[in-house]
Amino acid sequence: MLSAALVKKIRHIEIKSKRLVDEIFSGEYRSSFKGKGMEFEDIREYYHGDDVRNIDWNVTARHNQAYVKQFSEERELNMFLMIDVSHSNDFGRKKELIAEIGATLSFSANRNNDRVGMILFTDKVEKFIPSQKGKRHVLSIIDTILSYTPRSKGTQIKEALDYYNRIMKRRSVLFLISDFMDEGYEDAIKSMSGKHDLIMIRVMDPIEERIPSGAVYTFEDLETGEIMTVDNHKNQIALEPAKSLNKHNMISIYTNEDYVKKLKMFFMKRGLR
């Protein structure tokens, strides 16, 4: 049975996320994925103004006249949240922010009659929730994000991506939400991007990226327990997780800024491309 505090938090996120979806996201969400869920329907003659990228060159060569492929938009998108629940995301208010972002995206999918599912991972896949429709399902996802206690502390993004590639054959819109404090996942990102519409959401606390100058600092790694000492008397040190990734498909959101503005800006830019 859920505690009163958890029920209150879920209700707060539900009210806030639904308001954001109603006021801001419903248009940007759908338009930003326009053309991503299209399936082949028919062939017809080319007309002036048609997109030349849709020309079927084999048919055109056989008939000595230009023909284009017609597509119909799939009635629903299949959206998945892939959420990093490793111990580093317990820092500050990262976990709460991740829950709010996940809730907003889930309610956006529900508003547009799309399916939404979720994977929670650490250094292994810890929980898989198949995609479904409906408000009750969305509330269950939010409850799971807030209340789930991971069995491991570490992070293996590659493991989660490989798992998803094995089980999901249908093209999906996949939101990978993590602080990306991991290594060796770049090739898996590239492979996934070729099969699915992958959007990376990097959630960070500003303190995690900059070590101020003027002191000696002692840090404990939240995932491994390793103690590290950094002598930083002279220059501020900037840390750049995920700097090698394609930033066109990444949204960086810090715990001290408005995530709504960041999401809306990203969706609007995608809708224009």
Phi, psi and omega per residue, in radians:
M1 nan 2.390 -3.097
L2 -1.285 2.498 3.079
S3 -1.263 2.784 3.137
A4 -1.073 -0.649 -3.139
A5 -1.136 -0.713 -3.137
L6 -1.210 -0.711 3.090
V7 -1.050 -0.736 3.131
K8 -1.110 -0.730 -3.140
K9 -1.157 -0.733 3.112
I10 -1.081 -0.756 3.129
R11 -1.103 -0.708 3.116
H12 -1.085 -0.802 3.138
I13 -1.134 -0.689 3.127
E14 -1.050 -0.846 -3.113
I15 -1.103 -0.811 -3.120
K16 -1.129 -0.795 -3.095
S17 -1.172 -0.716 -3.140
K18 -1.115 -0.671 3.113
R19 -1.124 -0.736 3.128
L20 -1.113 -0.723 3.131
V21 -1.101 -0.820 -3.108
D22 -1.103 -0.702 -3.010
E23 -1.527 -0.518 -2.921
I24 -2.219 -0.911 -2.795
F25 -1.505 -0.403 -2.968
S26 -0.995 -0.762 3.134
G27 -1.234 -0.852 -3.107
E28 -1.118 -0.665 -3.114
Y29 -1.038 -0.925 -3.075
R30 -1.215 -0.776 -3.072
S31 -1.171 -0.512 -3.108
S32 -1.236 -0.360 3.113
F33 -1.865 0.201 3.125
K34 -1.046 2.266 3.125
G35 1.534 -0.115 3.140
K36 -1.509 -0.420 3.139
G37 -1.987 1.057 -3.070
M38 -1.939 2.496 3.070
E39 -2.234 2.605 -3.085
F40 -1.112 2.406 -3.115
E41 -2.139 -0.818 -3.019
D42 -2.881 3.070 3.049
I43 -2.073 2.415 3.063
R44 -2.504 2.948 3.110
E45 -1.132 2.592 3.096
Y46 -1.289 2.353 3.040
Y47 -2.060 2.621 3.136
H48 -0.956 2.248 -3.122
G49 1.798 -0.248 3.091
D50 -1.163 2.646 3.110
D51 -1.231 2.076 -3.086
V52 -1.122 -0.348 3.123
R53 -1.195 -0.275 -3.138
N54 -1.657 0.094 3.125
I55 -1.174 2.287 3.041
D56 -1.568 1.787 -2.995
W57 -1.243 -0.507 3.109
N58 -1.159 -0.824 3.124
V59 -1.165 -0.701 3.131
T60 -1.043 -0.737 -3.130
A61 -1.167 -0.657 -3.116
R62 -1.205 -0.633 -3.052
H63 -1.757 -0.059 -3.126
N64 0.977 0.591 3.134
Q65 -2.712 2.493 -3.031
A66 -1.263 2.305 3.047
Y67 -2.220 2.577 3.123
V68 -2.122 2.693 3.058
K69 -1.440 2.372 3.033
Q70 -1.757 2.455 -3.141
F71 -2.165 2.612 3.012
S72 -2.031 2.460 -3.125
E73 -1.322 2.308 3.079
E74 -1.068 2.509 -3.034
R75 -1.192 -0.395 -3.121
E76 -2.544 2.602 3.033
L77 -1.609 2.700 3.030
N78 -1.930 1.815 -3.060
M79 -1.826 2.403 3.098
F80 -2.231 2.411 2.977
L81 -1.728 2.224 3.042
M82 -2.012 1.836 -2.923
I83 -1.988 2.233 3.091
D84 -1.382 2.007 3.131
V85 -1.945 0.427 3.107
S86 -1.147 2.922 -2.958
H87 -1.127 -0.455 -3.120
S88 -1.144 -0.376 3.136
N89 -1.472 0.052 2.993
D90 -1.471 -0.118 -3.083
F91 -1.239 2.307 3.102
G92 1.038 -2.329 3.138
R93 -1.929 0.468 -3.124
K94 -1.070 -0.773 -3.098
K95 -1.085 -0.741 3.123
E96 -1.131 -0.720 3.131
L97 -1.149 -0.721 3.092
I98 -1.036 -0.728 3.121
A99 -1.098 -0.720 3.135
E100 -1.165 -0.725 3.105
I101 -1.123 -0.800 3.108
G102 -1.053 -0.694 3.124
A103 -1.147 -0.759 -3.134
T104 -1.091 -0.771 3.109
L105 -1.151 -0.681 -3.136
S106 -1.159 -0.768 3.108
F107 -1.169 -0.560 3.067
S108 -1.114 -0.757 3.094
A109 -1.098 -0.778 -3.131
N110 -1.100 -0.702 3.131
R111 -1.061 -0.572 -3.114
N112 -1.700 0.251 3.077
N113 1.088 0.574 3.104
D114 -1.730 2.819 3.088
R115 -1.539 2.573 3.103
V116 -2.436 2.371 3.081
G117 -2.308 -3.132 -3.059
M118 -2.677 2.527 2.966
I119 -2.154 2.262 2.985
L120 -1.843 2.319 -3.090
F121 -2.444 2.705 2.948
T122 -2.162 -1.987 2.980
D123 -1.552 0.125 3.032
K124 -2.695 2.897 3.066
V125 -1.322 2.109 -3.064
E126 -1.723 -0.562 -3.132
K127 -2.645 2.373 3.103
F128 -2.157 2.160 3.091
I129 -2.028 1.957 -3.133
P130 -1.034 2.657 -3.113
S131 -1.259 2.390 3.090
Q132 -2.548 3.056 3.068
K133 -1.871 2.901 2.940
G134 1.896 2.609 -3.117
K135 -1.109 -0.725 -3.122
R136 -1.040 -0.691 3.125
H137 -1.140 -0.747 3.130
V138 -1.088 -0.765 3.122
L139 -1.107 -0.612 3.086
S140 -1.125 -0.674 3.101
I141 -1.106 -0.805 -3.137
I142 -1.090 -0.762 3.104
D143 -1.012 -0.751 -3.119
T144 -1.134 -0.751 3.121
I145 -1.017 -0.764 -3.054
L146 -1.333 -0.601 -2.976
S147 -1.806 -0.202 -3.045
Y148 -1.209 2.345 3.068
T149 -1.882 1.925 -3.085
P150 -1.178 2.620 3.132
R151 -1.483 -0.477 3.133
S152 -2.003 2.872 -3.137
K153 -1.854 -0.442 -2.989
G154 -1.358 -3.089 -3.114
T155 -2.299 2.277 3.010
Q156 -2.450 1.553 -3.129
I157 -1.101 -0.706 -3.135
K158 -1.011 -0.724 -3.129
E159 -1.033 -0.761 -3.128
A160 -1.184 -0.723 -3.139
L161 -1.158 -0.742 3.114
D162 -1.089 -0.703 3.114
Y163 -1.069 -0.809 -3.126
Y164 -1.108 -0.722 3.124
N165 -1.073 -0.586 -3.122
R166 -1.260 -0.655 -2.999
I167 -1.697 -0.361 -3.020
M168 -1.962 1.858 -3.133
K169 -1.598 -0.569 3.139
R170 -1.278 2.400 3.127
R171 -1.065 2.346 -3.068
S172 -2.286 2.836 2.921
V173 -1.658 2.005 -3.012
L174 -2.032 2.131 3.064
F175 -1.793 1.951 3.092
L176 -1.663 1.937 -3.056
I177 -1.918 2.030 -3.033
S178 -2.824 2.912 2.940
D179 -1.554 -0.083 3.091
F180 1.011 0.530 3.049
M181 -1.496 1.294 -3.062
D182 -2.756 3.016 3.134
E183 -2.385 2.761 2.992
G184 1.379 0.395 -3.104
Y185 -1.957 -0.008 -3.025
E186 -1.055 -0.754 3.139
D187 -1.140 -0.643 3.111
A188 -1.149 -0.615 3.073
I189 -1.094 -0.797 -3.139
K190 -1.101 -0.757 3.126
S191 -1.098 -0.777 3.133
M192 -1.105 -0.709 -3.104
S193 -1.111 -0.455 3.112
G194 -1.350 -0.353 -3.091
K195 -1.856 -0.496 -3.080
H196 -2.336 2.890 3.073
D197 -1.533 1.648 -3.015
L198 -1.676 2.177 3.038
I199 -2.097 2.212 -3.125
M200 -1.746 2.274 3.086
I201 -2.042 1.950 -3.098
R202 -1.708 2.025 -3.116
V203 -1.864 2.121 -3.069
M204 -2.392 2.639 2.910
D205 -1.619 2.344 -3.104
P206 -0.960 -0.521 -3.122
I207 -1.113 -0.491 -3.094
E208 -1.292 -0.277 -3.048
E209 -1.771 -0.332 -3.056
R210 -2.326 2.271 3.045
I211 -1.865 1.895 -3.088
P212 -1.058 2.644 3.121
S213 -1.419 2.843 3.000
G214 1.853 0.137 -3.092
A215 -2.794 2.984 2.984
V216 -1.800 2.224 -3.051
Y217 -1.991 2.524 3.033
T218 -2.042 2.196 -3.095
F219 -2.116 2.595 2.989
E220 -2.004 2.191 3.081
D221 -1.206 2.094 -3.070
L222 -1.132 -0.416 -3.082
E223 -1.626 -0.631 -3.071
T224 -1.873 -0.314 -3.077
G225 1.411 0.025 -3.120
E226 -1.161 2.398 3.101
I227 -1.711 2.269 -3.122
M228 -2.230 2.438 3.082
T229 -1.990 2.268 -3.133
V230 -2.140 2.059 3.070
D231 -1.520 1.858 -3.036
N232 -2.209 0.960 -3.121
H233 -1.261 -0.506 -2.952
K234 -1.697 -1.111 -2.966
N235 -2.103 2.538 3.034
Q236 -1.107 2.383 -3.138
I237 -1.794 2.226 3.100
A238 -1.839 2.248 3.108
L239 -1.807 2.410 -3.068
E240 -2.255 1.364 3.035
P241 -1.127 2.539 3.039
A242 1.115 0.425 -3.069
K243 -1.209 -0.338 -3.106
S244 -1.525 -0.045 -3.077
L245 -1.500 2.782 3.126
N246 -1.219 1.948 -3.054
K247 -1.309 -0.200 3.099
H248 -1.139 -0.506 -3.132
N249 -1.902 0.414 -3.135
M250 -2.230 2.402 3.027
I251 -2.008 2.102 3.070
S252 -1.702 2.129 -3.091
I253 -2.201 2.217 3.130
Y254 -1.770 2.666 -3.035
T255 -1.184 -0.244 -3.122
N256 -1.806 0.262 -3.135
E257 -2.263 2.980 -3.063
D258 -1.411 1.865 -3.119
Y259 -1.215 -0.445 3.127
V260 -1.056 -0.810 -3.123
K261 -1.089 -0.714 -3.139
K262 -1.133 -0.787 -3.141
L263 -1.134 -0.780 -3.111
K264 -1.087 -0.763 -3.141
M265 -1.070 -0.726 3.138
F266 -1.120 -0.832 -3.133
F267 -1.075 -0.715 -3.132
M268 -1.123 -0.722 3.127
K269 -1.129 -0.707 3.100
R270 -1.115 -0.674 -3.139
G271 -1.134 -0.491 -3.118
L272 -1.468 -0.388 -3.081
R273 -1.327 nan nan
